[in-house]
Every structure is written in C-alpha cells, then in structure tokens.
C-alpha cells in the first residue's frame, strides 16, 4: 500500500515558478515509477511527467518539455515537480501517482494523491 500527499500548489503570476512535492509512505515507493498528472475544470486528466524508480529515466508531455522538471529523492520518499515559466493554461489540480509502470496512461498507475491546486494568473 502506498499513500501519497501533494503539496506546493498555489497562485502564481504567468512566468512564475512553483515546486510541487509528493510525499509517499509505503515500502514500494523506492521501487515504483512515479508520475505527475493534472486536470483542469471540464477537461480530462492529462499526463505531465513520469520518472522511473531511481530517477535515471524521465518522460514529459510536450506541454511540459523545457519548462518542468520531475525528480525524486528516494531517501526522503519524496517526488518533485519544478515548474518554471508557468502559463495560465497550466492552471489545474496536479496529482501524483505511483507505479508499477512508468507510463503516460493514468490507468497504469495504482496509487494516487488527493491533488494540489495550481492557479496561474495572466
């Protein structure tokens, strides 16, 4: 069993930065791939970024490439999403998810956090 808690969301102006954190409990954190997804009002949940169990491999949605960086610190059971150059279209609830697969398909993840709101004003 894995429990995930996101933090770090908030209100930021366009062009600003935020760092999201995902704190995990459970023995499988250090062996599971992890992912970040987001969901805007009236839209489906979409993939943002994913990272393998040791951080050696990452994958990004086109919308995140060059602006967002996913990372993890297994010793602290925490995953991060550094978001720079934020745009109003990045406004959404951001969710972290845990394995067992490193994938852009949300259905492939077994565990989810409750989400943290990110709002980018223009």
SULMO-V477104 format. One record per backbone hydrogen bond with DSSP energy under -0.5 kcal/mol. CO is the residue of the C=O (numbers start at 1). NH is the residue of the N-H. E is the energy in kcal/mol with one decimal. If there is no record, write none. Layout:
BEGIN
co:nh:e
CO:NH:E
CO:NH:E
END
This chain:
BEGIN
co:nh:e
3:25:-2.1
5:23:-2.7
7:21:-2.7
10:119:-2.8
12:121:-2.4
13:16:-2.3
15:85:-0.6
16:86:-2.3
18:20:-0.5
18:83:-3.3
20:81:-2.1
21:7:-2.1
22:79:-2.1
23:5:-2.1
25:3:-1.7
26:29:-1.2
27:30:-0.5
28:31:-1.2
28:32:-1.3
29:32:-0.7
33:99:-3.2
34:51:-2.7
35:97:-2.4
36:48:-2.5
36:49:-1.6
37:95:-3.0
38:46:-3.4
39:93:-2.4
40:43:-2.3
46:38:-2.5
48:61:-2.6
49:36:-3.2
50:59:-2.1
51:34:-2.5
52:55:-0.9
57:52:-2.4
59:50:-2.4
61:64:-1.5
61:65:-1.4
64:67:-2.0
64:68:-2.7
67:84:-2.0
69:82:-2.9
71:80:-3.2
73:76:-1.6
73:78:-1.5
74:77:-1.2
77:24:-2.9
78:73:-3.2
79:22:-2.4
80:71:-1.8
81:20:-2.6
81:83:-0.6
82:69:-2.3
82:84:-0.6
83:18:-2.1
86:15:-3.2
87:90:-2.2
88:91:-1.7
92:94:-0.6
92:118:-2.7
93:39:-2.2
94:116:-1.9
95:37:-2.8
96:113:-2.0
97:35:-2.4
98:110:-1.6
98:111:-1.6
99:110:-3.0
101:103:-0.9
104:106:-0.7
105:108:-1.9
106:109:-1.7
108:101:-0.8
111:98:-2.2
116:94:-3.0
117:10:-0.8
118:92:-1.9
119:12:-2.6
119:121:-0.6
121:14:-2.4
END
